[in-house]
Amino acid sequence: MSGGVGPALLLPVVVAPASLQDEIDRTAYAMAHLFDGSPPWCQPVFVVALALILVSVLSTLVLGNRSRSEGRRERDDDRDLPELDESDFLWVFVVPALNEEVTIADSVGRLADVEVRNRVILVIDDGSDDRTGEILAGLDLPELTVLTRVPPEAREGKSEALNAAWRHLHERVLRTGRWADWPVERVIFTIVDADGRLDPRAGRVSWHFRDPEVGGVQSLVRIYNRTTPLTWAQDVEFGVFGNLLQRGRMAWGTANMGGNGQFNRLAALDSVAVRDDRGRLGPWRAGRLTEDQDIGLRLLHAGWRGEQARSITVSQQGLNSLRMLYRQRTRWAQGG
C-alpha cells in the first residue's frame, strides 16, 4: 500500500453552550442595532413605534387573561353581597332626542318592554323642529314623561340635556308621587340613544349593582345594521372593545362608560355633580365632546367601580359612510 494521505476522518464538532449572560449580551446588542442602516433621524421613531407595539401586545394578552378570569368569577361568585334583583331598583331610562321622528317611537316602545317592575321613561326633547314632539305626545305609556327643552336652553349639547334630566329626576320624580323618597342608592340612571335598542333583559344588570361600590355598568354595544363591510367592522370593533378591553379591566373596577346603554347609580352621579357657568347643578360637565368617557373617568376618580356587562346588549345603527365615520372618530379623538 502506498504512503499517500488517507481520507479525512470526519468527527462531530462539539460547541460549548453559551452562558446565559452571553445570550443576554447578544440579544441586547441585536436590539440596540436593530435599525442600523436606516437614516439616523428616523431611528428614534422606529424605536418608539416598536416599544408601543410590544406594550400593546403585552397589554392585550394581560387583558385577555383577565377577561377570561372575569367569566369564571361570574359563574363562581361567592362574595358576601346582598341578594338583590331588578325589583329592588328604580330604573330610569333617559333618552336624549333631537329631531328623531324616524326612530323615537320604536326606541321608547322597546324601553316599555324591558322586563323590570319599577320603571320611568324620561325623554328629553331637546328643541326638535320635526315631528318628534308630536309622536311622543301620541304614545300611550303611563311610565313616559317628556321633558321639552326650548331655546335658549335647547340644543346646548348632550351633557346639558342629561343634566336637565338629572335635575328633573331629583326635583319632580323622587320628590312627589309614586317614587317619592326612593333611595338614590337604588335608582339606576340608564342612558339610551334615540336609535338604541336596549336588551329586554336589561334588568339582569342588577347583578352588578349588588356591590355598593359599583357606580356604573356599561352594556355590550352591537351594530344592528351590520350588512356591509363598514358596519360589520364597527360591530367587530365594539365587540372586541367590550369583551376584551372593558371586561379585562373589571378586576380593577376601571371599565369605563360608553354612552349608549350606560347604567349609572344615581348616588354615584350625585357625588360628581358640579355647577356650570350659569350656576346649574349636574353630573355632566358642559361642552365635553365625549361626555360618556368624561363622566366614567370622574366616577372612577371619585372611588366608584366601573364594570362591563357581558350578556346585556344595546344595539345601535352603524355608520355606512366613510365621511360620517371620519367625522365621528375625529370628535371621539378630540374628546379623548
C-alpha positions, 0 to 999 in steps of 0.5 A: 500500500502506498504512503499517500494521505488517507481520507479525512476522518470526519468527527462531530464538532462539539460547541460549548453552550453559551452562558446565559449572560452571553445570550443576554449580551447578544440579544441586547446588542441585536436590539440596540442595532436593530435599525442600523442602516436606516437614516439616523433621524428616523431611528428614534421613531422606529424605536418608539413605534416598536416599544408601543407595539410590544406594550400593546401586545403585552397589554392585550394578552394581560387583558385577555387573561383577565377577561377570561378570569372575569367569566369564571368569577361570574359563574363562581361568585361567592362574595358576601353581597346582598341578594338583590334583583331588578325589583329592588331598583328604580330604573330610569331610562333617559333618552336624549332626542333631537329631531328623531321622528324616524326612530323615537317611537320604536326606541321608547316602545322597546324601553316599555318592554324591558322586563323590570317592575319599577320603571320611568321613561324620561325623554328629553326633547331637546328643541326638535323642529320635526315631528318628534314632539308630536309622536311622543305626545301620541304614545300611550305609556303611563311610565313616559314623561317628556321633558321639552327643552326650548331655546335658549336652553335647547340644543346646548349639547348632550351633557346639558340635556342629561343634566336637565334630566338629572335635575328633573329626576331629583326635583319632580320624580323622587320628590312627589308621587309614586317614587317619592323618597326612593333611595338614590342608592337604588335608582339606576340612571340608564342612558339610551340613544334615540336609535338604541335598542336596549336588551329586554333583559336589561334588568339582569344588570342588577347583578352588578349593582349588588356591590355598593361600590359599583357606580356604573355598568356599561352594556355590550354595544352591537351594530344592528345594521351590520350588512356591509363591510363598514358596519360589520367592522364597527360591530367587530370593533365594539365587540372586541372593545367590550369583551376584551378591553372593558371586561379585562379591566373589571378586576380593577373596577376601571371599565369605563362608560360608553354612552349608549346603554350606560347604567349609572347609580344615581348616588354615584352621579350625585357625588360628581355633580358640579355647577356650570357657568350659569350656576346649574347643578349636574353630573355632566360637565358642559361642552365635553365632546365625549361626555360618556368617557368624561363622566366614567373617568370622574366616577372612577376618580371619585372611588366608584367601580366601573364594570362591563356587562357581558350578556346585556346588549344595546344595539345601535345603527352603524355608520355606512359612510366613510365621511360620517365615520371620519367625522365621528372618530375625529370628535371621539379623538378630540374628546379623548 
